[in-house]
Amino acid sequence: MAELTPLDEKLAEVLGLAQAAQQATKQVAGMEGAEAFKADLDRMSDQAAQTEQRTDAYIDTLEGRKTAIREKARETKSEAVDMMKTYLEGEEEALDGFEFLSMAEAGELCHWEIVQVIAFTTEDAAVKDLADWAVGVQREHVEGVRRAYLDLAAEEAKEMTSA
Ligand SMILES: [Fe+2]
């Protein structure tokens, strides 16, 4: 298998995480009490698909390494999906779903910031442009998930006090 650079490995990870994020947002959208957040979750899922496409289009330009990068991305995706299944096993409520998404989206932001710093430092303009865009998208995702779990927590509290 081709020798990957540290940046190649990070690109594989963000690609795998973007694939897993599409699955996670869809899963949470189907949980109890998620109706009010359906539009946000759909947008997050669309943006994850866009992130996947843009990242993969760049990887496609890396002759000799793209197959190995995509292979590693598949591993990352399956690890992330396994984590989701473990965390959400037996859970039905959207609040639990958003707790999981808070970790998943923060993880995506972390990985894209790492890509951004490496690309900036190595003066890789194409990857830096992609990372600048993706970091902005991920900050919105982290903030959107936070709004959702705080809303759901407030609802939960209201139900407790009116019981
Ligand atoms: Fe995301």
Residues whose N, C-alpha, C, O or C-beta is under 5 A from the ligand:
A	BS01	LIG	A21 E105 E108 H141
